[in-house]
Amino acid sequence: MSKRGIIIQGSSRVNGNTNKIVTFIKEKTGFDSINLVSKNISAFDYDKKNENDDYAPLMEDLVNNYDLIVFATPIYWYAMSGIMKNFFDRLVDILNDEKKLGRRLKGKSMTMISCGSGPEIKEGFSMPFVESANYLGMHYIGDVHTWLEDELISEEVQKELISFSELLISKK
Ligand SMILES: Cc1cc2nc3c(=O)[nH]c(=O)nc-3n(C[C@H](O)[C@H](O)[C@H](O)COP(=O)(O)O)c2cc1C
């Protein structure tokens, strides 16, 4: 069984603020990363008209190769980005699929990085991640909130990210 970690970036900007945080964490952990905005993953559809888009192959890769999933999302309107929410909604497609992909998430670990406009994050932001992990039988091992100042990661946030990276490496 593989023991690797992957960061899933859910920003609407390929090289925006969330990406700067993801790049920092990648450097510290050596984890792989993927960018949801560069994939063709449409919104959940009860009729499964989207079953041939990039979602199932992505999930197969995640399930087969990684034990730790780090969700990195900007804060858009007090919540995860729409791109990331589509990713979560689509989990419904793989919970009862032939390959039992969704069930194979059980036992893996989940963490979350938020990237907002400043240090404030509203209570409850992490709840959908925590509860989704519970539902899927994944271990939720924590989160960190970040922001940029003049397009740079402040020393305060860098320190948080370094200890978060250490946590990620220890749990991998
Ligand atoms: C549609 C939209 C909604 C936003 N809503 C919030 C918000 O509710 N709280 C917050 O702290 N920042 C909010 N912001 C600011 C972004 O979270 C912040 O600029 C973030 O660093 C952007 O990351 P990105 O470059 O990866 O998109 C919002 C930005 C956008 C584009």
PDBQT file of the ligand as one rigid body, heavy atoms in Angstrom, charges set to zero:
ROOT
HETATM    1  C1  LIG A 201     -15.866  35.183  -5.126  1.00  0.00    +0.000 C 
HETATM    2  C2  LIG A 201     -14.984  35.577  -3.968  1.00  0.00    +0.000 A 
HETATM    3  C3  LIG A 201     -15.492  35.545  -2.694  1.00  0.00    +0.000 A 
HETATM    4  C4  LIG A 201     -14.668  35.809  -1.595  1.00  0.00    +0.000 A 
HETATM    5  N1  LIG A 201     -15.186  35.713  -0.337  1.00  0.00    +0.000 NA
HETATM    6  C5  LIG A 201     -14.334  35.802   0.731  1.00  0.00    +0.000 A 
HETATM    7  C6  LIG A 201     -14.793  35.540   2.071  1.00  0.00    +0.000 A 
HETATM    8  O1  LIG A 201     -15.955  35.229   2.306  1.00  0.00    +0.000 OA
HETATM    9  N2  LIG A 201     -13.917  35.635   3.084  1.00  0.00    +0.000 N 
HETATM   10  C7  LIG A 201     -12.587  35.971   2.874  1.00  0.00    +0.000 A 
HETATM   11  O2  LIG A 201     -11.791  36.015   3.841  1.00  0.00    +0.000 OA
HETATM   12  N3  LIG A 201     -12.129  36.232   1.634  1.00  0.00    +0.000 NA
HETATM   13  C8  LIG A 201     -12.967  36.147   0.554  1.00  0.00    +0.000 A 
HETATM   14  N4  LIG A 201     -12.489  36.379  -0.710  1.00  0.00    +0.000 N 
HETATM   15  C9  LIG A 201     -11.065  36.697  -0.887  1.00  0.00    +0.000 C 
HETATM   16  C10 LIG A 201     -10.259  35.441  -1.202  1.00  0.00    +0.000 C 
HETATM   17  O3  LIG A 201     -10.546  34.408  -0.279  1.00  0.00    +0.000 OA
HETATM   18  C11 LIG A 201      -8.763  35.724  -1.077  1.00  0.00    +0.000 C 
HETATM   19  O4  LIG A 201      -8.400  36.784  -1.939  1.00  0.00    +0.000 OA
HETATM   20  C12 LIG A 201      -7.975  34.463  -1.430  1.00  0.00    +0.000 C 
HETATM   21  O5  LIG A 201      -6.636  34.660  -1.016  1.00  0.00    +0.000 OA
HETATM   22  C13 LIG A 201      -8.038  34.210  -2.913  1.00  0.00    +0.000 C 
HETATM   23  O6  LIG A 201      -7.324  33.046  -3.254  1.00  0.00    +0.000 OA
HETATM   24  P1  LIG A 201      -7.140  32.657  -4.793  1.00  0.00    +0.000 P 
HETATM   25  O7  LIG A 201      -6.196  33.649  -5.410  1.00  0.00    +0.000 OA
HETATM   26  O8  LIG A 201      -6.557  31.280  -4.788  1.00  0.00    +0.000 OA
HETATM   27  O9  LIG A 201      -8.506  32.704  -5.428  1.00  0.00    +0.000 OA
HETATM   28  C14 LIG A 201     -13.306  36.161  -1.809  1.00  0.00    +0.000 A 
HETATM   29  C15 LIG A 201     -12.814  36.231  -3.122  1.00  0.00    +0.000 A 
HETATM   30  C16 LIG A 201     -13.629  35.936  -4.185  1.00  0.00    +0.000 A 
HETATM   31  C17 LIG A 201     -13.058  35.962  -5.597  1.00  0.00    +0.000 C 
ENDROOT
TORSDOF 0
